[in-house]
Amino acid sequence: MKKHILFSISLIVLILFFATPNILLASDDAGAILDNLADTVGTVFTSVVIICFAWAGILYVTASGDPQKMEKAKKAFIYAIIGVVIGLFAQTAEHAIKEALGI
């Protein structure tokens, strides 16, 4: 379990490493900086969601009819869907904040 967490953190750090220049190259405009930050977070989030769905699929395929393993795959899939809902809520919140600040 600790290896999976370490792998996930390493992957997120790697994605952030390649996505960070977009934030650093932003102009002095607060709206542009916020847009770049939102794009970077969206890129990281999308990558993690794809990995979660792939992992849930692999768990399901390798379950071989074992009810415990199939339940684990089902939970992983549900958690991935919850992650997508949270991500969509975050995008909505970002747009609401920008609208409230007039950016």
Contacts in CASP RR format, 6 or more apart in sequence:
PFRMAT RR
TARGET T0000
AUTHOR 0000-0000-0000
METHOD contacts of the structure
MODEL  1
MKKHILFSISLIVLILFFATPNILLASDDAGAILDNLADTVGTVFTSVVI
ICFAWAGILYVTASGDPQKMEKAKKAFIYAIIGVVIGLFAQTAEHAIKEA
LGI
8 48 0 8 1.000
8 51 0 8 1.000
11 47 0 8 1.000
11 48 0 8 1.000
11 51 0 8 1.000
12 44 0 8 1.000
12 48 0 8 1.000
15 43 0 8 1.000
15 44 0 8 1.000
15 47 0 8 1.000
16 40 0 8 1.000
16 44 0 8 1.000
19 39 0 8 1.000
19 40 0 8 1.000
19 43 0 8 1.000
19 44 0 8 1.000
20 40 0 8 1.000
22 36 0 8 1.000
22 39 0 8 1.000
22 40 0 8 1.000
23 33 0 8 1.000
23 36 0 8 1.000
23 37 0 8 1.000
23 40 0 8 1.000
25 36 0 8 1.000
26 32 0 8 1.000
26 33 0 8 1.000
26 35 0 8 1.000
26 36 0 8 1.000
27 33 0 8 1.000
30 103 0 8 1.000
31 98 0 8 1.000
31 103 0 8 1.000
34 94 0 8 1.000
34 98 0 8 1.000
34 103 0 8 1.000
38 91 0 8 1.000
38 94 0 8 1.000
41 90 0 8 1.000
42 91 0 8 1.000
45 87 0 8 1.000
45 90 0 8 1.000
49 80 0 8 1.000
49 83 0 8 1.000
49 84 0 8 1.000
52 76 0 8 1.000
52 79 0 8 1.000
52 80 0 8 1.000
52 83 0 8 1.000
53 77 0 8 1.000
53 80 0 8 1.000
55 76 0 8 1.000
56 73 0 8 1.000
56 76 0 8 1.000
56 77 0 8 1.000
56 79 0 8 1.000
56 80 0 8 1.000
57 73 0 8 1.000
57 76 0 8 1.000
57 77 0 8 1.000
59 69 0 8 1.000
59 72 0 8 1.000
59 73 0 8 1.000
59 76 0 8 1.000
60 70 0 8 1.000
60 73 0 8 1.000
60 74 0 8 1.000
60 77 0 8 1.000
62 69 0 8 1.000
63 69 0 8 1.000
63 70 0 8 1.000
63 72 0 8 1.000
63 73 0 8 1.000
END
